Amino acid sequence: MNFQVTVLKILVSYPDGFASMAELKRDMAILATSGREWAERTARMAARVQNLDIFSQKLIERVNGGWRITEEGRAVLDLMEGRPVVAQLPPETNESASEQGEADQASRNSCRRGER
């Protein structure tokens, strides 16, 4: 079982991403005894991020007797889980947007008429 991935997964499951040390220990114990599948899954996830270090990379923060996942931690977890990342696309020119709109409208019209 990968400790760091497990910590991220536990924290993201709590409201506001915060869990006390007692909650973390309890959840960690449950997952550690849940079988080989969890260990294999966390190992695969950790392999997607080289040199993962939840502390030095500020993926979690220590707060009031517990730990909280940061926005950076959520982003890294999304990356490890293979969730699609929304890319910033360059703004379309008015001409290309207009052409795309016409193509979309033509497609909708042909679908209404049963054409494909």
HELIX and SHEET records of a PDB file:
HELIX    1   1 PHE A    3  VAL A   12  1                                  10    
HELIX    2   2 PRO A   15  GLY A   17  5                                   3    
HELIX    3   3 MET A   21  ALA A   32  1                                  12    
HELIX    4   4 ARG A   36  ALA A   47  1                                  12    
HELIX    5   5 GLU A   71  MET A   80  1                                  10    
HELIX    6   6 ASN A   94  ARG A  112  1                                  19    
SHEET    1   A 3 PHE A  18  SER A  20  0                                        
SHEET    2   A 3 GLY A  66  ILE A  69 -1                                        
SHEET    3   A 3 ILE A  60  VAL A  63 -1                                        
END                                                                             
